[in-house]
Amino acid sequence: MKKRLLYTLLAPAALLFAGCDYNEDNFGDVENPVIENVTVYEGAYTGDYPEDGYFTYDDAGRTALTEAVADMLGEMFLASDAGSTASVTVNVGTVTPGMERADISYTLTTDDYDSMGEGDGQPGDYNNFDGDMDVDQYLTAFCASRYASEAEGTTVSITYVYYAGGTSNRTSTYQKQADGSWAPIEMNTFVADNSYTLQDDDYDSMGTESGQPGRYNNFDSNMDVDFYLPIFLSINFPYVKDEGATFEVYYAYYSSGETTTRSATYLYNGTTWIPYDPYLATVVVTPMVAEMSYDGNAWLLDRLTGGSMAIAFSGEDYQALYQWVAENEAGYLGTRYPDTEEYYFGASTYYGNINNSYSTWRQYYNVNGEYDGLTDEQLQAIMDERLAWGIATLVLPLHVDTPNPDLSYVVTYTIYGGRGSGDYSMTFMYDEEAQAYELVAGPVAAQ
């Protein structure tokens, strides 16, 4: 606020002999001075951004944003009174961490399964695991043998084939304990939607001349894996083309006289297969409005408003729903495929969708007759309510480390049956007081 330093303008004698009327006539209400420079500003941020080109929503990012916007406003408005406000549009980045990477990653081979026993009901029988086998028991023993010399705290992610009405890849992670044993731990590891190991004929199809993969049935440093494998996937897996689908290809790699197995992961972007690194953090930059106010001494950030974060269901999200049901509502596990399907939410880890088939729910999963007499619309309402709770409680925490109460979280998932097969979305916002996500819109058909 501009202060009038009245005592510097009047001689002491004048103060002694002047009356109240003179002061009121010439200086107005001295005890309640007039506020003359109340700023109201609305516009874009014109200062310098951090090196990445955006501010972040964490504590350090908010501090940097406040200081930068305050500096800009201070330069624009040299004198502002308390009560001044500004709405400044800034770019804010929401950073979603990539998958966690264990210290060691390993994929079981045929010899590994065989070493665990080739008898009936043992992994080497069909070179996979199934629901009748204690996977953790086998793999902790495997770690104790193969990684005995690793230090305490070392983590190992092991990818293996799992059979449940069909085969799929799964990954479990283990950590070495102080006593030398190995224990399973939860880690947000990556498992591709599909995987394939190149065979000799596959290498040959890429060319058998010198410098081509088919010459020695492997790749080396002179060959561009990311050139050959996207073409290979397009030709050999023409029906695996759902946008966002991932494919991990295992191949032989020759270097320094030794041939090892490596893998490359690709994502289908709707047009072609592109290299994909699931361990890289992703950043969504959104214009948001920094609402600022001046308290008489400094510009302060009141809040950030606007913006949204899009989250698409992946395999781990369907798995999270399934796992919760297995541990808390086992009566809803699928009777045909109890290791991959549940009907509390309807999640299928095998098909990667939410089954909303009314007839299936009524005929096979009408636990305690709870759906008796319900219309399709009433049954659908139960499905939606449960799924909304599951997304808010189980899925969103997998994707968001620091909830932002000013962001909308738009979550997209795939439905089978019910109101119609296809992709749908629900929108959530985070309530700081309740410390929980709340459904604010949806479900609606995804655009």
Secondary structure, 3 states (H helix, E strand, C coil): CCCCCHHHCCCHHHHHHCCHHHHHHHHCCCCCCCCCCCCEEEEECCCCCCCCCCEECCHHHHHHHHHHHHHHHHHHCCCCCCCCEEEEEEEEEEEECCCCCCCEEEECCHHHHHHCCCCCCCHHHHCCEECCCCHHHHHHHHHHHHCCCCCCCCEEEEEEEEECCCEEEEEEEEEECCCCCEEEECCCCCCCCEEEECCHHHHHHCCCCCCCHHHCCCECCCCCHHHHHHHHHHHHCCCCCCCCCEEEEEEEEEECCEEEEEEEEEEECCCCEEECCCCCCEEEEEEEEEEEEECCCCEEEEEEECCEEEEECCHHHHHHHHHHHHHHCHHHECCCCCCCEECCCCEECCCCEEECCHHHHHHHCCHHHCCCCCCHHHHHHHHHHHHHHHHHHHHHHHHCCCCCCCCEEEEEEEEECCCCCEEEEEEEEEECCCCEEEEEEEEEECC
